[in-house]
Amino acid sequence: MAKRTAPSTRTASQGSLSRPDADREGRVSGYVLKTIRQAVGLTQEQLAERTRVDVSTLQGWESGRRPLMAVPTDAYLELRHLLHRLGASPKLLEQLDTGLQADRFLGYVLASDGPIDLDNHPLATWVITRPFTELVAWPFTGAVPHALQEAAPLRRRGPSGTGPGLASDERRHMVDHLRTVAEQSAKASVEGALLRRQAHYVAGFDKSSETIEWLAVMQRAEQRRLGNEVEWSPSWAVVRSGAHTLARTGDEEALPQFIDVHISTDACEIANLNYWAYWLGEIPEPQLADTFMIELHLDSWHGDRLIKHLKGRLIPTNPYVDVVCHTLWSLIIRKPALLDTKVADDLASSVPRMLEEGVVSPQSRRELEEVLYALRMIQRR
């Protein structure tokens, strides 16, 4: 593995990482605001007039030069209410709120210099959600978050691009920081496992060969820590998340191996389903620790959103297709009432295609065949 440099300790005169407003990031929420403005069909000049600010101020918000986080709360709420009246959907406005959280996280990491307060790190204090994660990933990957994809496409003007980005030194600093907190996190505590899991997952949005190698090393270390344990534990959650990260980087064995070895008990099946439900917003309450995976009863959420999502992800090119197949099978077993005629008809067109493709693991194939049998029983009623 290539030698890794320590997180930057440059002074303000040496580069951008130590700029005075590093804890006041605005690049993510700025691009969300730009998306919303274009979705409601206004130019910068028109929205500036409606908000009674200079065009340069609005341009500063959208570019991140004037972070929305620095706007007084009453002014931000006024802007939010105005956007709603102009036709912005609640879903887009939620993205704007979450964009502020993403900016806070990016600013925290980019401004970090010296010892890290692991107990109060942003990734140690709550279980991050899909909207937050996709917004944080946006500057790394360029992938527009799902909640924004149906909005008006961003129109490029000049060199500004169509999404928030990270300079090369910022990217290095982000990854170095995440690697450091993952390696320094407490190995035997719930809080340490949460920090390690989430730092590992977010670092995985960097596609450099060095990061991919580090992800594999960390996963092997966590697997040794978990051992042959088949019951839920904080390390189980870390290994589950790590298998998803490795699958995203092209490792085709990580998820099938995890499913085969570590989702073999009812507690772990429930943990997997509860996490999916949280990830997709079926469990709306923010969770403070991964223990919610085994503490929540499956009856506390419905499952219609989850089964719809899984059906849409039954595609051969999906790097997570094996865990999608397994989770669909597990969900139907535990919530059979979800299989009404319409759902069964929708799945009956997707499942056979996946079986014909022959790209899933042998276990996934067996599970899909059982799902198909259940679908046919529903259709015969």
N, C-alpha and C positions, 0 to 999 in steps of 0.2 A: 504494500500500500504506500502511496506517495506520502511524504512527510506533510503533516498538516500544520498550518500556521495558527497561532493563537488569535483570538478575537482582537480586532484592531484597537489600539490605544492611541491613535493619532490625536493631535491637538487640532483646534479649529483651523489653524493655518496650514495643516497638512492634508485636508480633504473634507469631504462632505459629511462623513459619518458623525462628526462631533459638532455639527452646526447647532447653534443655540436652540432652534426649534425642533430638534430631533424627536422630542417627546410630543410634538404636535403635528403628526403626520396628517396628510389630507389627500393623498393620491387615489386611494380606493373610493372613498365617499365622493370625491370630486368627479370621478368617472361615472359613478352611479347617478349623481345629480345630472350629469350631461346626458346620460341615457334617458332619464325621466323627462328632462326638458325636451329632447327630441321626440319622445313618445307622445307628449301632449302637443307637439307641433309648433313649438315656439323657437324663435331665434334667441341668441344671447341678448340682443338689444331689447326684444319684447319682454323677456323674463326679467331683465334688469329694471325695465320700466315698471312692471307689475310689482316688483319687490322694493322699488324705490331705492335702488343702489346704483352706483356707477357700473357701467359695463366692465370696466377694469376689475371691479370687485368680484363680479360674477365670473369673469374669466379666471381670476385667481382662485375662486372656489373650485371650479371645474378642473383646473390644472393641478390643484393641491398646493399651489404657492401660498394661498391664504386658506389654511385648513378650516373646514367647517367645525372642527372640534373647538376652535378658538372663538367661534361665534357665541354670543350670550345665549343662554337657554331660551329666553323668551323670543329672541330673533329667530332662532332655529325652529321653534315650534310654529311661529308665524309663517316661515317659509314652507314648512311641512303642510300646514293647513291650506296655504295657498295652492300648492301643488295638487293637493287632494281636490280642491274646488275646480281646478283646471282640468281634472280628469285622470290624474295619476291613480293607479289602482293601489289598494291597501298593500298588496303583495310587493309592489315596487317600493312603496314607502317603507315597508319593513326592511327591504334591502338597504335603503339609505341609512336606517338606524344601525343595521348590522355592519354596514360599511364603516361607521364610526368606531365600532368595536374592533374591526379589522385594522383600521388605522392606528388605534391605540396599541394594538399588539405589535404592528410593524414598527411604530415609533419607539416602543419600549425596547425592542430587540436592537434596533439600529443605534439607539442611544446608550446601550449597555457598554460599560467599560469598567473592568475590574471585577471584584467578587460579585457573584450573583446570589440574590436572595431567593433560594430555591422554594422556600415555603410559600412565598407570595408571588411567584412567577405566574403570569397570565395563563399558562398551560397547566398549572397545578391547582387552580382554584375552581374549575368547573369542567364539565364534560362538553367539549366543543361540539357545535352542531354542523350539519351539512351546509347551511347558508354561510355561516362564518368561515368554514374551512374552504369553500369554493372561492370566497372573496379574497382570502389570504393567498390561495393558490394562484389567483389571477395574475399577479405580477411575475410569478415564477414561470407559468406555463403559457400565458396568453389565452387560455380557454375562458370564454365568457361564462359566468355562472348560469346555471339552468334557469334561475328565476328571471334573468335579464334577457335570455335568448329570444323570447317572444316579443320583447319590446322593440321599438324602432331601432334599426341598426345604426350604430355610430357612423357618422359620415366624417371621413378623414379630411382634415384641412391642414396642409403644410406638413411639417415633420412630427406633429404631435402624436401620431399613432392612434390606435383604436382601443387602447386599454392601458391601465397602469403598468409600469415596468420597474425593474430594479437595475441600477448600474452594476457593472461587474464587481466593483469593490463592495457594494451593498449586498449583493448576492453572496459573496464569500463570507462577509461578516454574519449574515443571517444563518448560513449553514454552519459556520464555526460555532456560533452561539448555541444553536440547537443541538449540535453534537456534544458540546460541553455540558449542557444541562442534562442531556440523556445519560451521559457517562457519570455525572456526579450525583444523580438522583438516588435517594435512599432505596436500597435493593429489597428491603423486607417490609416496606410499609405500603398501605393503599395509596397514600398521597404520592409517594415516590414512583410507584408503578404508573399512576395516571400521568405524571409529568413525563416519564420516560416514554410511555406509549405515544403520547401526543406529539412530543418533540420528534420522535422517530418518524411518525406519520407525516408531519409537515415538512421535515427535511427531505422526505422522499419526493417532493415536487421538484427538487433539483435533479437534473438528469445527468450530471457529470459522472464519469466512470469512478472517480474517487468516492463520491457519495454513495453510489450503488454498491460499491465494495464494502463501505462502512455499514450500510444497512444490513447486508448479509452477515457481517461479523456480529453485529448487535443481535440479530435474530438468532444466530446460533448460540450466543451467550444466554439469551432469554430461554431458549429451548432447553439448554442444560439446567437452568434454574428451575424450570417447570418439571423436567424429568419425565417420568412416565405417568404423572398425575393425570387422572381422567375426570376429576371433579373441578368445579370452578375455583379459581383463585385469581388474585390480582395479576400474577404472571400469565395466566390463561388469557386475560384480556390483552396483555401486551403482545403475546404470540399471535393472537387472532388478528390484531391490527397490523402487526409486522408482516403476516402472510399476505394481507391485502396490499400492503406497500410493495412487497417484492413482486406480486402479480402485476402491479401497475408498471414495474420496471422491466417486465418481460419474462420473469421466472414462471414457467408453466407448471412447476411441481409444488410450489409453496402452498397454494390453497388446497389442492387435492390431498396433500399430506396432512395438513392441519385438520381437514374434515375427517379423514380416515382415522387419525390418532386421537384427536382432542375434542371432537363433538360426538361422544359415544354414550353420554349419560343424559338423563332428563334435565338435570340442572343446567348442563351446558347447552342443550337445545333451547331451553327457555332463555338463557342468557343471550344466545345468538339472536333469537327472535326479538327480545326486548331491545337489544341494541339497534337492530334494523328499524324498529318502530320509533325509537328516539331519533335516529338519523333522518328519518323521513317526516318527522313532525307529528306522528300519531301520539307521542307522549310529549305534550307541549311544555310541561314544566321543566325549567332548567335543572339539571342534576349536578350535584357537587362531587360525586365520586362514582367510580365504575361499579360499586356494589349495587347500584340500582338494577343492574342486569339480573341479579338473582333475588332482589328484594321485592320487585314489582310483580304482581299477579298478571297473567296474560289477559284476564278479563278486564284489566284497567284500560285497554285500548282495543279498537274495533278490528282493524286489519284490512279494510277495503283499500286504503291508500297503499299499503304494503303489497297486497296481491296485484294491484294494478301496476305498481312499479316493477315488480319481478317479472310480470308478463312482458313488459316493454323492454326488459333487459335480456330476454332469451334470444340472444343473437350470437352467432359464432365468433365474432370479433371482440366481444366483450371479455376483457382479461379476468373478470370476476365471474365468468359464466358458471363455473363449478359450484361456487357458493350460492349463486342465484338458484341453480337447480336444487341444491340441498335445502335451501331455506324455503323454497316453494313447496317442496315435499313435506317438510316439517310443519309449515304453516297449515297446510290442508289437513294433516293428521290432527293437529291440535285445535283448529278452528274450522271444522267441516262445513259449518253453516255459511261460510263465505262462498261456497260453490253453488251459487244459484245458477239458473239456466243461462243467463247472459254471460256470466263469468266463465262458465264451463264452455260455452260456445267460443268465446274469445280465446281461451287457452287451447281449445281443441285444434285451432289452426296453427298455433305456435309450437306446441310440444312435438307434434310429428315432424315438423321441419327440423327441429333441433336433433331429433333422433336420426333423421336421414343424413344430417351433416357429418355425424361421426367425429365431432371435435371434443366431446366431453369425456371425462374420466369414466372408467367402468362403473364406479359407484354411482356417479351422476346419471349414467344411462339406466341403471336399475331403478333409480328413484324416479326418473322421468317416465319409465314404463309403468310404474305403479300409479303415478299421477294420471297418465293417459287412461289407465283402466278405470280409475275413479271418475274421470270425466265422461267416459262412455256410459258408466252406470247412471250418472246424472241425466245424460241426454236420452236414455231409454225410459225414463220415468214418464 
